[in-house]
Amino acid sequence: MPLSEQTRSPACRHLLIFIFSQFVTAFCLFAYVRVFRDPGPELWPGHPSALTAQPGNKPTAPQTGSELTILLWTWPFGQHTTLRKCSELFSIRDCHITANRSWYHKADAVIVHHRDVCYSRNNLPQGPRSPSQRWIWFNLESRSHSPNLGIMDHLFNLTMSFRRDSDIFTPYGWLEVLSQPQNFSIPAKSKLVAWAVSNWNPASHRVKYYEELKKYIHVDVYGSHHMSLPRDKHHSTLSQYKFYLAFENSLHEDYITEKLWKNALGSGAVPVVCGPPRENYERFLPPDACIHINVFPTAQGLAQYLQELDNDTSQYQRYFQWRTWLKPSEPADWAFHFCKACRALQMTEGYQTKPALSKWFQ
């Protein structure tokens, strides 16, 4: 039996379960909007605007009075960005967000980006700290690329990361539920499989898998030591491919990055994913939005399936049906994350110090 027929029935069952769960979710979201009158589009459960209650945190109505001051201890990776009004992003009161360290003693909160301070505790704020000042640990890198976590213990009150159990959930992307169905046009496809990779490590799981996969199917590789992919040609180049290898550099819970959201979904290619388990992806995506390599016993099996889809237009188009009601979105810049912190500070109280941040972020 062709592999496509073997997988079709489970996929249908997954789709039915997904549709039912979407109905329940939509009902709950509708109730939420009715109660809180929060304007804006209906949101997929994984949308970063969805608040998750944390133990020890008591949600409250937005505070009134003077605006909160948030100090950016560093610009993430030294990348400056235009600071926008948070009221325009989340319909909340604006915060005073600044990178001027002279505001340290007056700041209500300090956002500390892990990779900019992790090599020495001396890189952290050193002056006396107000008892009411909250420190926010901000990190979008995986555990494998987050050194010296131990020096962060017993210092921070809030976590802000891609992990769903963070105090401030800031994923790389999310799906928005459209108010009405759309006819999504699949970009014209003239090529089969692409992969853009900047960190080429021959010993890594993803490179080893690619080396096996290329024995059975051709893959165009872009990036370091491979074909050039200029930033302004990113979308136009990748949209020509039917499939994109959204292979993460490390395997950790909820670590699903721009490789899926921007490179694949943003370009209109079907993501072939290598990362956390398939079940983890399905917290963020419908079952037929991506193809997980773990479904196939071998790289040869995956190659065979991709070739079958290449020759079966109707089966290939099945991976775009979810776009009738859902739209992928991603943060435009760092300011989006800063405003997520602004909103969280206005909506929660009862902060606690994280005693074992290094143990939690595994």
C-alpha positions as CSV (number, residue, x, y, z in Angstrom):
1,M,0.0,0.0,0.0
2,P,1.4,3.5,-0.9
3,L,2.6,5.4,2.1
4,S,0.1,8.2,1.4
5,E,-2.8,5.7,1.9
6,Q,-1.3,4.4,5.1
7,T,-1.2,7.8,6.6
8,R,-4.4,9.1,5.2
9,S,-6.8,7.5,7.8
10,P,-4.9,8.6,10.9
11,A,-4.6,12.1,9.4
12,C,-8.4,12.2,9.0
13,R,-8.9,11.2,12.6
14,H,-6.4,13.8,13.7
15,L,-8.3,16.4,11.6
16,L,-11.7,15.5,13.1
17,I,-10.2,15.8,16.6
18,F,-8.6,19.1,15.6
19,I,-11.9,20.5,14.3
20,F,-13.7,19.4,17.5
21,S,-11.1,21.0,19.7
22,Q,-11.2,24.2,17.6
23,F,-15.0,24.3,18.1
24,V,-14.5,24.1,21.9
25,T,-11.7,26.6,21.8
26,A,-13.7,29.0,19.7
27,F,-16.6,28.8,22.2
28,C,-14.3,29.5,25.2
29,L,-12.6,32.4,23.4
30,F,-16.0,33.8,22.5
31,A,-17.0,33.6,26.2
32,Y,-13.8,35.2,27.2
33,V,-14.2,38.1,24.8
34,R,-17.8,38.6,25.9
35,V,-16.8,38.8,29.6
36,F,-13.7,41.0,29.3
37,R,-14.6,42.9,26.1
38,D,-11.1,42.6,24.8
39,P,-11.1,44.0,21.2
40,G,-9.1,42.4,18.5
41,P,-9.1,39.2,16.4
42,E,-10.0,35.8,17.8
43,L,-6.9,34.0,18.7
44,W,-5.5,30.5,18.4
45,P,-4.8,28.8,21.8
46,G,-1.1,29.3,21.3
47,H,-1.3,33.0,20.6
48,P,1.0,35.0,22.8
49,S,-1.9,37.2,23.9
50,A,-3.4,34.2,25.8
51,L,-2.7,34.6,29.5
52,T,-1.7,31.5,31.5
53,A,-2.2,31.6,35.2
54,Q,0.9,30.8,37.1
55,P,1.1,29.4,40.7
56,G,1.4,32.2,43.2
57,N,0.3,34.9,40.7
58,K,-3.1,36.4,41.2
59,P,-4.5,38.0,38.0
60,T,-6.0,41.4,38.5
61,A,-7.5,44.2,36.5
62,P,-5.1,46.6,34.9
63,Q,-3.6,49.0,37.4
64,T,-4.5,52.7,37.3
65,G,-2.4,55.7,38.0
66,S,1.1,56.5,36.7
67,E,2.6,54.4,33.9
68,L,5.0,51.7,34.8
69,T,8.7,52.1,33.9
70,I,10.5,49.1,32.3
71,L,14.3,49.2,32.0
72,L,15.9,47.2,29.2
73,W,19.2,46.3,30.8
74,T,20.6,45.6,27.3
75,W,19.3,45.7,23.8
76,P,19.0,42.0,22.9
77,F,22.2,41.0,21.1
78,G,22.8,44.7,20.8
79,Q,20.0,45.1,18.2
80,H,18.3,48.4,18.8
81,T,14.6,48.7,17.8
82,T,12.0,51.4,17.6
83,L,10.0,51.3,20.8
84,R,6.3,51.4,19.9
85,K,3.3,52.3,22.1
86,C,2.0,49.2,23.8
87,S,-1.5,50.6,23.7
88,E,-1.4,50.1,19.9
89,L,-0.3,46.5,20.2
90,F,-2.4,45.1,23.1
91,S,-5.0,47.8,23.9
92,I,-3.4,48.4,27.3
93,R,-2.0,51.4,29.1
94,D,1.4,52.4,27.8
95,C,4.6,51.7,29.8
96,H,7.6,53.9,29.9
97,I,10.2,51.6,28.2
98,T,13.8,52.7,28.2
99,A,17.3,51.4,27.8
100,N,18.8,54.3,29.8
101,R,20.3,52.8,32.9
102,S,20.0,56.0,34.8
103,W,16.4,54.9,35.3
104,Y,17.5,51.8,37.2
105,H,16.6,53.0,40.7
106,K,13.2,54.2,39.6
107,A,12.3,51.3,37.3
108,D,9.3,49.1,38.3
109,A,10.9,46.2,36.3
110,V,14.1,45.3,34.6
111,I,14.2,43.1,31.5
112,V,17.5,41.1,31.4
113,H,18.3,39.3,28.2
114,H,20.2,36.1,29.1
115,R,22.7,35.9,26.3
116,D,23.9,39.4,26.9
117,V,24.8,38.9,30.6
118,C,25.3,35.2,31.1
119,Y,29.1,35.1,31.1
120,S,29.6,37.0,34.3
121,R,27.4,38.0,37.2
122,N,29.1,41.4,37.0
123,N,27.1,42.0,33.8
124,L,23.9,42.0,35.9
125,P,22.6,45.2,37.7
126,Q,24.9,45.7,40.7
127,G,23.3,48.6,42.5
128,P,20.9,48.4,45.4
129,R,17.5,47.0,44.3
130,S,14.2,48.2,45.4
131,P,12.1,45.5,47.1
132,S,9.2,46.3,44.7
133,Q,11.4,46.1,41.6
134,R,10.8,43.0,39.5
135,W,13.5,41.4,37.4
136,I,12.4,39.6,34.2
137,W,14.6,36.9,32.7
138,F,14.2,37.1,28.9
139,N,15.5,34.3,26.7
140,L,14.5,33.0,23.3
141,E,17.4,30.6,22.9
142,S,17.1,26.9,23.8
143,R,18.6,25.3,26.8
144,S,21.5,24.0,24.7
145,H,22.4,27.5,23.8
146,S,21.8,29.2,27.2
147,P,25.1,28.9,29.2
148,N,25.6,29.6,32.9
149,L,22.0,29.4,33.9
150,G,23.1,28.7,37.5
151,I,24.1,32.4,38.0
152,M,20.5,33.3,37.4
153,D,19.1,31.5,40.4
154,H,17.5,33.4,43.2
155,L,17.4,36.7,41.3
156,F,14.4,36.8,39.0
157,N,10.7,37.3,39.6
158,L,9.3,36.5,36.2
159,T,10.4,34.4,33.2
160,M,9.8,35.5,29.6
161,S,10.5,32.9,26.9
162,F,9.1,30.6,24.2
163,R,8.1,28.0,26.9
164,R,4.4,27.8,27.4
165,D,4.9,27.6,31.2
166,S,6.8,30.9,31.3
167,D,5.2,33.7,33.3
168,I,5.3,35.8,30.1
169,F,4.8,33.5,27.1
170,T,6.6,34.9,24.0
171,P,6.6,32.3,21.2
172,Y,8.3,32.7,17.8
173,G,4.9,32.6,16.1
174,W,1.3,31.7,16.5
175,L,-1.9,31.2,14.6
176,E,-4.8,33.7,14.5
177,V,-8.4,32.6,13.9
178,L,-9.8,34.6,11.0
179,S,-13.2,36.3,11.3
180,Q,-14.3,34.8,8.0
181,P,-12.8,32.1,5.7
182,Q,-10.2,33.0,3.1
183,N,-9.1,31.5,-0.2
184,F,-5.4,30.9,0.3
185,S,-3.5,30.8,-2.9
186,I,-0.5,28.4,-2.8
187,P,2.5,30.1,-4.3
188,A,3.6,28.7,-7.7
189,K,6.0,25.8,-7.1
190,S,8.9,24.9,-9.4
191,K,11.2,23.2,-6.9
192,L,10.9,20.4,-4.3
193,V,12.9,20.8,-1.0
194,A,14.9,23.6,0.5
195,W,16.9,24.1,3.7
196,A,18.5,27.3,4.9
197,V,21.0,26.7,7.7
198,S,23.4,29.2,9.3
199,N,25.0,26.9,11.9
200,W,26.5,23.9,10.0
201,N,27.6,21.4,12.6
202,P,28.4,18.0,11.0
203,A,27.9,16.2,14.3
204,S,24.4,17.6,14.9
205,H,21.3,15.4,14.6
206,R,19.8,17.6,11.9
207,V,22.9,17.6,9.7
208,K,23.3,13.8,10.1
209,Y,19.6,13.4,9.1
210,Y,20.0,15.6,6.1
211,E,23.1,13.6,5.0
212,E,20.9,10.5,5.0
213,L,17.9,12.2,3.4
214,K,19.8,13.6,0.4
215,K,20.7,10.0,-0.7
216,Y,17.0,9.6,-1.7
217,I,15.8,13.1,-2.6
218,H,17.4,16.3,-3.8
219,V,17.6,19.2,-1.3
220,D,18.8,22.7,-2.1
221,V,20.8,24.0,0.9
222,Y,21.3,27.7,1.5
223,G,23.4,29.5,4.1
224,S,27.0,29.2,5.3
225,H,29.2,27.2,2.9
226,H,26.2,26.6,0.7
227,M,24.1,28.7,-1.8
228,S,23.6,32.4,-1.0
229,L,20.2,33.6,0.3
230,P,20.1,37.4,0.5
231,R,17.7,38.7,3.1
232,D,15.6,40.6,0.5
233,K,15.3,37.4,-1.6
234,H,14.3,35.2,1.4
235,H,10.5,35.0,0.7
236,S,10.7,34.9,-3.1
237,T,13.3,32.1,-3.1
238,L,11.8,29.8,-0.5
239,S,8.2,30.2,-1.8
240,Q,9.2,28.3,-5.0
241,Y,9.7,25.1,-3.0
242,K,7.0,22.7,-2.1
243,F,8.8,21.7,1.2
244,Y,11.1,23.4,3.6
245,L,13.2,21.6,6.2
246,A,12.4,23.4,9.4
247,F,15.1,21.6,11.4
248,E,15.8,23.1,14.9
249,N,19.4,23.3,16.2
250,S,18.4,21.5,19.4
251,L,15.5,19.5,20.7
252,H,13.7,21.1,23.6
253,E,10.0,21.5,24.7
254,D,8.2,24.2,22.8
255,Y,11.4,25.3,21.0
256,I,9.7,25.9,17.6
257,T,11.4,28.8,16.0
258,E,11.3,31.1,12.9
259,K,12.5,28.2,10.9
260,L,8.9,27.0,10.9
261,W,7.0,30.3,11.3
262,K,8.9,32.5,8.9
263,N,11.0,30.3,6.6
264,A,8.3,27.7,5.9
265,L,4.8,29.0,6.7
266,G,5.7,32.6,5.9
267,S,6.9,31.5,2.5
268,G,4.0,29.2,1.7
269,A,6.0,26.0,1.9
270,V,5.0,22.9,3.8
271,P,7.3,22.5,6.8
272,V,9.2,19.2,7.3
273,V,10.0,19.5,11.0
274,C,12.8,18.2,13.2
275,G,12.5,19.3,16.8
276,P,10.4,18.4,19.8
277,P,7.9,15.5,19.5
278,R,5.0,15.8,17.1
279,E,2.6,16.2,20.0
280,N,4.4,19.4,20.9
281,Y,4.0,20.8,17.5
282,E,0.3,20.1,17.6
283,R,-0.1,22.4,20.6
284,F,0.6,25.2,18.1
285,L,-0.5,23.8,14.7
286,P,-3.2,21.7,13.1
287,P,-2.0,18.1,12.4
288,D,-1.8,18.7,8.6
289,A,0.1,21.9,8.8
290,C,3.5,20.2,8.9
291,I,5.3,16.8,8.4
292,H,7.3,15.5,11.3
293,I,10.3,13.3,10.5
294,N,9.5,11.1,13.5
295,V,6.4,9.7,11.7
296,F,8.8,7.9,9.3
297,P,11.0,5.0,10.5
298,T,13.8,6.1,8.1
299,A,14.9,9.1,6.0
300,Q,14.2,7.0,3.0
301,G,10.6,6.7,4.1
302,L,10.2,10.5,4.4
303,A,11.8,11.0,1.0
304,Q,9.3,8.5,-0.5
305,Y,6.4,10.3,1.0
306,L,7.5,13.7,-0.2
307,Q,7.9,12.3,-3.7
308,E,4.4,10.9,-3.5
309,L,3.0,14.3,-2.5
310,D,5.0,15.9,-5.3
311,N,3.1,13.7,-7.8
312,D,-0.3,14.0,-6.1
313,T,-1.6,17.6,-6.2
314,S,-4.8,17.0,-4.2
315,Q,-2.8,15.3,-1.3
316,Y,-0.3,18.1,-1.3
317,Q,-3.0,20.8,-1.2
318,R,-4.3,19.1,1.9
319,Y,-1.5,20.6,3.9
320,F,-3.0,24.1,3.2
321,Q,-6.6,23.5,4.1
322,W,-6.1,24.8,7.6
323,R,-5.3,28.2,6.1
324,T,-9.0,28.7,5.3
325,W,-9.6,29.8,8.9
326,L,-6.1,30.3,10.4
327,K,-3.4,32.8,9.7
328,P,0.3,32.4,10.8
329,S,1.7,35.5,12.6
330,E,5.0,36.3,14.2
331,P,6.5,39.2,16.2
332,A,7.7,42.1,14.0
333,D,10.5,43.1,16.3
334,W,11.8,43.1,19.9
335,A,9.3,45.8,20.9
336,F,6.5,43.2,20.7
337,H,8.1,41.2,23.5
338,F,8.8,44.3,25.6
339,C,5.1,45.2,25.4
340,K,4.2,41.6,26.4
341,A,6.1,42.3,29.6
342,C,4.3,45.7,30.0
343,R,0.9,43.9,29.8
344,A,1.9,41.2,32.2
345,L,3.1,43.7,34.8
346,Q,-0.2,45.4,34.6
347,M,-2.3,42.2,34.9
348,T,-0.6,40.2,37.6
349,E,0.7,40.6,41.2
350,G,2.1,38.4,43.9
351,Y,5.5,37.9,42.2
352,Q,7.9,35.4,43.7
353,T,11.7,34.9,43.2
354,K,12.6,32.0,41.0
355,P,14.9,29.9,43.2
356,A,15.9,27.4,40.6
357,L,15.5,29.0,37.2
358,S,18.4,26.7,35.9
359,K,16.4,23.6,36.9
360,W,13.2,24.8,35.4
361,F,14.7,25.8,32.0
362,Q,15.7,22.3,30.9
